[in-house]
Amino acid sequence: EELNRRFHDMLGWASGNPLFGLLTSALHMLTREFSLSLGYSAQERAVQLRFLRRVLEAVRKGDAEGARQAMARLVAGSASYLAERSPELVSQKVKWGQT
């Protein structure tokens, strides 16, 4: 989990847009507890790693569109996995502040 967070943080900050870097880091802080509770399977981790490698390779080549497509596939796949594995968590609304 920590390596995944660091990878995404580095991508966010490497974008050249400080706001995007800040938002990426903040999102990880907000979702840390949720992420730890999911317990990704070894198979899902392997799938994620393949997509993260594709993102990294595209970034190294300067292929912004390729990186965007690989990241979009990763996010879509993760969303499907989470919806199937933990629908009750995915359907929860985020509560900001006190209600």
N, CA, C and O atoms as a GROMACS GRO file, in nm:
protein
  396
    1GLU      N    1   0.083  -0.120   0.000
    1GLU     CA    2   0.000   0.000   0.000
    1GLU      C    3   0.087   0.126   0.000
    1GLU      O    4   0.059   0.221  -0.073
    2GLU      N    5   0.190   0.125   0.081
    2GLU     CA    6   0.277   0.243   0.089
    2GLU      C    7   0.347   0.271  -0.045
    2GLU      O    8   0.356   0.386  -0.087
    3LEU      N    9   0.395   0.166  -0.110
    3LEU     CA   10   0.461   0.186  -0.240
    3LEU      C   11   0.362   0.238  -0.344
    3LEU      O   12   0.397   0.321  -0.428
    4ASN      N   13   0.240   0.188  -0.341
    4ASN     CA   14   0.136   0.235  -0.432
    4ASN      C   15   0.110   0.384  -0.410
    4ASN      O   16   0.100   0.461  -0.505
    5ARG      N   17   0.098   0.422  -0.284
    5ARG     CA   18   0.073   0.563  -0.252
    5ARG      C   19   0.189   0.650  -0.301
    5ARG      O   20   0.167   0.755  -0.361
    6ARG      N   21   0.310   0.605  -0.275
    6ARG     CA   22   0.427   0.684  -0.316
    6ARG      C   23   0.435   0.697  -0.468
    6ARG      O   24   0.467   0.803  -0.520
    7PHE      N   25   0.404   0.588  -0.538
    7PHE     CA   26   0.405   0.592  -0.685
    7PHE      C   27   0.308   0.698  -0.736
    7PHE      O   28   0.345   0.782  -0.819
    8HIS      N   29   0.185   0.695  -0.686
    8HIS     CA   30   0.085   0.791  -0.732
    8HIS      C   31   0.120   0.934  -0.690
    8HIS      O   32   0.099   1.028  -0.767
    9ASP      N   33   0.174   0.949  -0.571
    9ASP     CA   34   0.217   1.083  -0.528
    9ASP      C   35   0.326   1.137  -0.620
    9ASP      O   36   0.322   1.253  -0.661
   10MET      N   37   0.422   1.052  -0.652
   10MET     CA   38   0.531   1.096  -0.740
   10MET      C   39   0.477   1.135  -0.878
   10MET      O   40   0.521   1.234  -0.936
   11LEU      N   41   0.384   1.057  -0.930
   11LEU     CA   42   0.323   1.093  -1.059
   11LEU      C   43   0.250   1.226  -1.049
   11LEU      O   44   0.262   1.311  -1.138
   12GLY      N   45   0.176   1.243  -0.942
   12GLY     CA   46   0.102   1.369  -0.924
   12GLY      C   47   0.195   1.489  -0.920
   12GLY      O   48   0.170   1.590  -0.987
   13TRP      N   49   0.301   1.479  -0.843
   13TRP     CA   50   0.395   1.591  -0.831
   13TRP      C   51   0.477   1.608  -0.958
   13TRP      O   52   0.516   1.720  -0.990
   14ALA      N   53   0.504   1.500  -1.030
   14ALA     CA   54   0.582   1.508  -1.154
   14ALA      C   55   0.501   1.569  -1.268
   14ALA      O   56   0.557   1.602  -1.373
   15SER      N   57   0.371   1.584  -1.249
   15SER     CA   58   0.287   1.640  -1.354
   15SER      C   59   0.324   1.783  -1.388
   15SER      O   60   0.288   1.834  -1.494
   16GLY      N   61   0.395   1.848  -1.297
   16GLY     CA   62   0.429   1.989  -1.319
   16GLY      C   63   0.320   2.082  -1.270
   16GLY      O   64   0.335   2.204  -1.278
   17ASN      N   65   0.213   2.026  -1.219
   17ASN     CA   66   0.102   2.106  -1.167
   17ASN      C   67   0.098   2.086  -1.016
   17ASN      O   68   0.052   1.982  -0.969
   18PRO      N   69   0.145   2.185  -0.939
   18PRO     CA   70   0.149   2.168  -0.793
   18PRO      C   71   0.013   2.137  -0.731
   18PRO      O   72   0.005   2.064  -0.632
   19LEU      N   73  -0.093   2.191  -0.788
   19LEU     CA   74  -0.226   2.164  -0.735
   19LEU      C   75  -0.261   2.015  -0.751
   19LEU      O   76  -0.319   1.955  -0.661
   20PHE      N   77  -0.225   1.958  -0.865
   20PHE     CA   78  -0.252   1.816  -0.887
   20PHE      C   79  -0.171   1.731  -0.790
   20PHE      O   80  -0.222   1.632  -0.736
   21GLY      N   81  -0.046   1.768  -0.768
   21GLY     CA   82   0.035   1.696  -0.670
   21GLY      C   83  -0.025   1.702  -0.531
   21GLY      O   84  -0.031   1.601  -0.461
   22LEU      N   85  -0.070   1.819  -0.492
   22LEU     CA   86  -0.132   1.838  -0.361
   22LEU      C   87  -0.261   1.757  -0.349
   22LEU      O   88  -0.285   1.692  -0.247
   23LEU      N   89  -0.343   1.760  -0.452
   23LEU     CA   90  -0.469   1.685  -0.449
   23LEU      C   91  -0.445   1.534  -0.443
   23LEU      O   92  -0.516   1.462  -0.374
   24THR      N   93  -0.344   1.487  -0.516
   24THR     CA   94  -0.312   1.344  -0.513
   24THR      C   95  -0.270   1.302  -0.373
   24THR      O   96  -0.318   1.201  -0.321
   25SER      N   97  -0.182   1.380  -0.312
   25SER     CA   98  -0.138   1.349  -0.176
   25SER      C   99  -0.254   1.356  -0.077
   25SER      O  100  -0.266   1.270   0.010
   26ALA      N  101  -0.338   1.456  -0.090
   26ALA     CA  102  -0.452   1.471   0.001
   26ALA      C  103  -0.550   1.355  -0.015
   26ALA      O  104  -0.603   1.305   0.083
   27LEU      N  105  -0.573   1.314  -0.138
   27LEU     CA  106  -0.665   1.202  -0.162
   27LEU      C  107  -0.614   1.075  -0.095
   27LEU      O  108  -0.692   0.999  -0.038
   28HIS      N  109  -0.485   1.053  -0.102
   28HIS     CA  110  -0.429   0.935  -0.036
   28HIS      C  111  -0.444   0.943   0.115
   28HIS      O  112  -0.471   0.842   0.180
   29MET      N  113  -0.428   1.061   0.171
   29MET     CA  114  -0.446   1.076   0.315
   29MET      C  115  -0.591   1.048   0.354
   29MET      O  116  -0.617   0.984   0.456
   30LEU      N  117  -0.685   1.095   0.273
   30LEU     CA  118  -0.827   1.077   0.303
   30LEU      C  119  -0.873   0.932   0.287
   30LEU      O  120  -0.966   0.889   0.355
   31THR      N  121  -0.810   0.858   0.198
   31THR     CA  122  -0.856   0.722   0.168
   31THR      C  123  -0.767   0.614   0.229
   31THR      O  124  -0.789   0.496   0.204
   32ARG      N  125  -0.669   0.652   0.307
   32ARG     CA  126  -0.573   0.555   0.361
   32ARG      C  127  -0.642   0.442   0.439
   32ARG      O  128  -0.617   0.325   0.412
   33GLU      N  129  -0.726   0.477   0.533
   33GLU     CA  130  -0.793   0.376   0.615
   33GLU      C  131  -0.881   0.285   0.530
   33GLU      O  132  -0.884   0.164   0.549
   34PHE      N  133  -0.952   0.345   0.437
   34PHE     CA  134  -1.038   0.269   0.346
   34PHE      C  135  -0.954   0.171   0.264
   34PHE      O  136  -0.990   0.054   0.250
   35SER      N  137  -0.842   0.218   0.210
   35SER     CA  138  -0.756   0.134   0.127
   35SER      C  139  -0.701   0.016   0.204
   35SER      O  140  -0.696  -0.096   0.152
   36LEU      N  141  -0.661   0.039   0.327
   36LEU     CA  142  -0.603  -0.068   0.408
   36LEU      C  143  -0.706  -0.176   0.440
   36LEU      O  144  -0.670  -0.292   0.459
   37SER      N  145  -0.832  -0.139   0.446
   37SER     CA  146  -0.937  -0.235   0.483
   37SER      C  147  -0.978  -0.325   0.367
   37SER      O  148  -1.050  -0.423   0.388
   38LEU      N  149  -0.934  -0.295   0.246
   38LEU     CA  150  -0.981  -0.369   0.129
   38LEU      C  151  -0.916  -0.505   0.110
   38LEU      O  152  -0.982  -0.600   0.068
   39GLY      N  153  -0.790  -0.516   0.140
   39GLY     CA  154  -0.722  -0.644   0.125
   39GLY      C  155  -0.724  -0.696  -0.017
   39GLY      O  156  -0.788  -0.797  -0.045
   40TYR      N  157  -0.654  -0.629  -0.107
   40TYR     CA  158  -0.648  -0.673  -0.246
   40TYR      C  159  -0.590  -0.813  -0.257
   40TYR      O  160  -0.498  -0.849  -0.183
   41SER      N  161  -0.643  -0.893  -0.348
   41SER     CA  162  -0.590  -1.027  -0.372
   41SER      C  163  -0.456  -1.016  -0.444
   41SER      O  164  -0.425  -0.913  -0.504
   42ALA      N  165  -0.379  -1.123  -0.438
   42ALA     CA  166  -0.250  -1.126  -0.509
   42ALA      C  167  -0.273  -1.109  -0.659
   42ALA      O  168  -0.194  -1.043  -0.726
   43GLN      N  169  -0.379  -1.167  -0.710
   43GLN     CA  170  -0.410  -1.155  -0.852
   43GLN      C  171  -0.440  -1.010  -0.889
   43GLN      O  172  -0.391  -0.961  -0.991
   44GLU      N  173  -0.518  -0.941  -0.807
   44GLU     CA  174  -0.551  -0.802  -0.836
   44GLU      C  175  -0.428  -0.714  -0.825
   44GLU      O  176  -0.410  -0.621  -0.904
   45ARG      N  177  -0.342  -0.742  -0.728
   45ARG     CA  178  -0.217  -0.666  -0.716
   45ARG      C  179  -0.131  -0.682  -0.841
   45ARG      O  180  -0.070  -0.587  -0.888
   46ALA      N  181  -0.127  -0.804  -0.895
   46ALA     CA  182  -0.049  -0.830  -1.017
   46ALA      C  183  -0.107  -0.752  -1.135
   46ALA      O  184  -0.032  -0.697  -1.216
   47VAL      N  185  -0.239  -0.746  -1.144
   47VAL     CA  186  -0.304  -0.669  -1.251
   47VAL      C  187  -0.269  -0.521  -1.236
   47VAL      O  188  -0.233  -0.455  -1.333
   48GLN      N  189  -0.280  -0.470  -1.114
   48GLN     CA  190  -0.246  -0.330  -1.089
   48GLN      C  191  -0.102  -0.300  -1.125
   48GLN      O  192  -0.072  -0.197  -1.186
   49LEU      N  193  -0.013  -0.389  -1.088
   49LEU     CA  194   0.129  -0.369  -1.116
   49LEU      C  195   0.155  -0.362  -1.266
   49LEU      O  196   0.236  -0.280  -1.312
   50ARG      N  197   0.088  -0.446  -1.343
   50ARG     CA  198   0.104  -0.441  -1.490
   50ARG      C  199   0.062  -0.305  -1.544
   50ARG      O  200   0.131  -0.247  -1.628
   51PHE      N  201  -0.052  -0.254  -1.497
   51PHE     CA  202  -0.098  -0.124  -1.545
   51PHE      C  203  -0.007  -0.011  -1.497
   51PHE      O  204   0.018   0.084  -1.572
   52LEU      N  205   0.041  -0.021  -1.375
   52LEU     CA  206   0.133   0.082  -1.325
   52LEU      C  207   0.262   0.083  -1.406
   52LEU      O  208   0.318   0.190  -1.432
   53ARG      N  209   0.308  -0.034  -1.447
   53ARG     CA  210   0.427  -0.040  -1.533
   53ARG      C  211   0.400   0.028  -1.667
   53ARG      O  212   0.486   0.098  -1.720
   54ARG      N  213   0.280   0.006  -1.720
   54ARG     CA  214   0.243   0.071  -1.847
   54ARG      C  215   0.240   0.223  -1.832
   54ARG      O  216   0.285   0.296  -1.920
   55VAL      N  217   0.188   0.269  -1.720
   55VAL     CA  218   0.186   0.413  -1.693
   55VAL      C  219   0.329   0.465  -1.688
   55VAL      O  220   0.362   0.565  -1.753
   56LEU      N  221   0.413   0.399  -1.611
   56LEU     CA  222   0.551   0.442  -1.595
   56LEU      C  223   0.626   0.444  -1.728
   56LEU      O  224   0.698   0.539  -1.757
   57GLU      N  225   0.609   0.340  -1.807
   57GLU     CA  226   0.676   0.335  -1.938
   57GLU      C  227   0.629   0.449  -2.028
   57GLU      O  228   0.710   0.511  -2.097
   58ALA      N  229   0.500   0.476  -2.027
   58ALA     CA  230   0.448   0.586  -2.109
   58ALA      C  231   0.504   0.720  -2.062
   58ALA      O  232   0.539   0.805  -2.144
   59VAL      N  233   0.513   0.739  -1.931
   59VAL     CA  234   0.569   0.863  -1.877
   59VAL      C  235   0.715   0.876  -1.918
   59VAL      O  236   0.759   0.983  -1.961
   60ARG      N  237   0.790   0.768  -1.906
   60ARG     CA  238   0.932   0.770  -1.945
   60ARG      C  239   0.950   0.807  -2.092
   60ARG      O  240   1.047   0.874  -2.128
   61LYS      N  241   0.857   0.762  -2.177
   61LYS     CA  242   0.864   0.790  -2.320
   61LYS      C  243   0.808   0.928  -2.355
   61LYS      O  244   0.819   0.973  -2.470
   62GLY      N  245   0.749   0.995  -2.257
   62GLY     CA  246   0.686   1.124  -2.284
   62GLY      C  247   0.552   1.109  -2.355
   62GLY      O  248   0.506   1.202  -2.421
   63ASP      N  249   0.491   0.993  -2.342
   63ASP     CA  250   0.364   0.962  -2.407
   63ASP      C  251   0.249   0.991  -2.310
   63ASP      O  252   0.201   0.902  -2.240
   64ALA      N  253   0.206   1.116  -2.307
   64ALA     CA  254   0.101   1.156  -2.214
   64ALA      C  255  -0.030   1.082  -2.240
   64ALA      O  256  -0.097   1.041  -2.145
   65GLU      N  257  -0.065   1.064  -2.365
   65GLU     CA  258  -0.190   0.995  -2.398
   65GLU      C  259  -0.184   0.848  -2.357
   65GLU      O  260  -0.281   0.794  -2.304
   66GLY      N  261  -0.071   0.784  -2.380
   66GLY     CA  262  -0.054   0.645  -2.338
   66GLY      C  263  -0.063   0.631  -2.187
   66GLY      O  264  -0.123   0.536  -2.136
   67ALA      N  265  -0.003   0.725  -2.115
   67ALA     CA  266  -0.008   0.722  -1.968
   67ALA      C  267  -0.152   0.744  -1.921
   67ALA      O  268  -0.198   0.678  -1.828
   68ARG      N  269  -0.221   0.836  -1.984
   68ARG     CA  270  -0.360   0.863  -1.947
   68ARG      C  271  -0.447   0.740  -1.969
   68ARG      O  272  -0.529   0.704  -1.885
   69GLN      N  273  -0.428   0.674  -2.083
   69GLN     CA  274  -0.507   0.555  -2.114
   69GLN      C  275  -0.478   0.441  -2.016
   69GLN      O  276  -0.570   0.374  -1.969
   70ALA      N  277  -0.351   0.420  -1.985
   70ALA     CA  278  -0.314   0.314  -1.891
   70ALA      C  279  -0.371   0.343  -1.752
   70ALA      O  280  -0.419   0.253  -1.684
   71MET      N  281  -0.365   0.469  -1.710
   71MET     CA  282  -0.418   0.506  -1.579
   71MET      C  283  -0.570   0.493  -1.577
   71MET      O  284  -0.628   0.450  -1.478
   72ALA      N  285  -0.634   0.530  -1.687
   72ALA     CA  286  -0.780   0.517  -1.695
   72ALA      C  287  -0.821   0.370  -1.685
   72ALA      O  288  -0.920   0.337  -1.619
   73ARG      N  289  -0.746   0.282  -1.749
   73ARG     CA  290  -0.776   0.138  -1.740
   73ARG      C  291  -0.754   0.087  -1.598
   73ARG      O  292  -0.832   0.007  -1.547
   74LEU      N  293  -0.649   0.135  -1.534
   74LEU     CA  294  -0.621   0.095  -1.396
   74LEU      C  295  -0.735   0.138  -1.304
   74LEU      O  296  -0.783   0.059  -1.223
   75VAL      N  297  -0.777   0.262  -1.316
   75VAL     CA  298  -0.884   0.315  -1.230
   75VAL      C  299  -1.015   0.241  -1.257
   75VAL      O  300  -1.086   0.204  -1.163
   76ALA      N  301  -1.047   0.218  -1.384
   76ALA     CA  302  -1.171   0.147  -1.417
   76ALA      C  303  -1.167   0.003  -1.364
   76ALA      O  304  -1.266  -0.046  -1.310
   77GLY      N  305  -1.054  -0.063  -1.378
   77GLY     CA  306  -1.041  -0.199  -1.328
   77GLY      C  307  -1.051  -0.204  -1.177
   77GLY      O  308  -1.115  -0.294  -1.121
   78SER      N  309  -0.988  -0.109  -1.110
   78SER     CA  310  -0.994  -0.104  -0.964
   78SER      C  311  -1.136  -0.077  -0.916
   78SER      O  312  -1.182  -0.137  -0.819
   79ALA      N  313  -1.205   0.012  -0.985
   79ALA     CA  314  -1.343   0.043  -0.947
   79ALA      C  315  -1.432  -0.080  -0.961
   79ALA      O  316  -1.515  -0.108  -0.875
   80SER      N  317  -1.414  -0.155  -1.069
   80SER     CA  318  -1.492  -0.277  -1.089
   80SER      C  319  -1.461  -0.381  -0.982
   80SER      O  320  -1.550  -0.444  -0.927
   81TYR      N  321  -1.332  -0.396  -0.953
   81TYR     CA  322  -1.289  -0.492  -0.851
   81TYR      C  323  -1.350  -0.456  -0.715
   81TYR      O  324  -1.402  -0.542  -0.645
   82LEU      N  325  -1.342  -0.329  -0.680
   82LEU     CA  326  -1.395  -0.285  -0.551
   82LEU      C  327  -1.547  -0.299  -0.544
   82LEU      O  328  -1.601  -0.339  -0.441
   83ALA      N  329  -1.614  -0.266  -0.651
   83ALA     CA  330  -1.760  -0.278  -0.652
   83ALA      C  331  -1.804  -0.423  -0.637
   83ALA      O  332  -1.905  -0.451  -0.573
   84GLU      N  333  -1.727  -0.513  -0.694
   84GLU     CA  334  -1.760  -0.655  -0.684
   84GLU      C  335  -1.724  -0.711  -0.546
   84GLU      O  336  -1.801  -0.788  -0.487
   85ARG      N  337  -1.608  -0.673  -0.496
   85ARG     CA  338  -1.558  -0.731  -0.372
   85ARG      C  339  -1.618  -0.665  -0.247
   85ARG      O  340  -1.647  -0.734  -0.149
   86SER      N  341  -1.637  -0.535  -0.252
   86SER     CA  342  -1.683  -0.462  -0.133
   86SER      C  343  -1.790  -0.360  -0.169
   86SER      O  344  -1.768  -0.240  -0.152
   87PRO      N  345  -1.904  -0.405  -0.219
   87PRO     CA  346  -2.006  -0.308  -0.263
   87PRO      C  347  -2.054  -0.217  -0.150
   87PRO      O  348  -2.090  -0.102  -0.175
   88GLU      N  349  -2.055  -0.268  -0.028
   88GLU     CA  350  -2.102  -0.184   0.084
   88GLU      C  351  -2.005  -0.069   0.111
   88GLU      O  352  -2.049   0.039   0.152
   89LEU      N  353  -1.877  -0.090   0.089
   89LEU     CA  354  -1.780   0.018   0.109
   89LEU      C  355  -1.788   0.119  -0.004
   89LEU      O  356  -1.782   0.240   0.019
   90VAL      N  357  -1.801   0.070  -0.125
   90VAL     CA  358  -1.804   0.158  -0.241
   90VAL      C  359  -1.929   0.246  -0.241
   90VAL      O  360  -1.924   0.360  -0.288
   91SER      N  361  -2.038   0.194  -0.189
   91SER     CA  362  -2.164   0.270  -0.192
   91SER      C  363  -2.175   0.373  -0.079
   91SER      O  364  -2.267   0.455  -0.080
   92GLN      N  365  -2.083   0.370   0.017
   92GLN     CA  366  -2.090   0.466   0.127
   92GLN      C  367  -2.059   0.607   0.079
   92GLN      O  368  -1.973   0.627  -0.006
   93LYS      N  369  -2.131   0.701   0.133
   93LYS     CA  370  -2.105   0.841   0.102
   93LYS      C  371  -1.996   0.894   0.194
   93LYS      O  372  -1.987   0.855   0.311
   94VAL      N  373  -1.914   0.981   0.140
   94VAL     CA  374  -1.810   1.044   0.220
   94VAL      C  375  -1.875   1.148   0.309
   94VAL      O  376  -1.956   1.229   0.262
   95LYS      N  377  -1.841   1.145   0.437
   95LYS     CA  378  -1.895   1.243   0.531
   95LYS      C  379  -1.786   1.343   0.564
   95LYS      O  380  -1.681   1.308   0.616
   96TRP      N  381  -1.813   1.468   0.533
   96TRP     CA  382  -1.717   1.575   0.557
   96TRP      C  383  -1.760   1.649   0.683
   96TRP      O  384  -1.872   1.698   0.692
   97GLY      N  385  -1.672   1.657   0.778
   97GLY     CA  386  -1.702   1.730   0.900
   97GLY      C  387  -1.804   1.658   0.985
   97GLY      O  388  -1.824   1.537   0.971
   98GLN      N  389  -1.868   1.731   1.072
   98GLN     CA  390  -1.966   1.672   1.163
   98GLN      C  391  -2.106   1.687   1.105
   98GLN      O  392  -2.137   1.786   1.038
   99THR      N  393  -2.189   1.587   1.132
   99THR     CA  394  -2.328   1.594   1.084
   99THR      C  395  -2.423   1.604   1.198
   99THR      O  396  -2.545   1.610   1.176
   0.00000   0.00000   0.00000
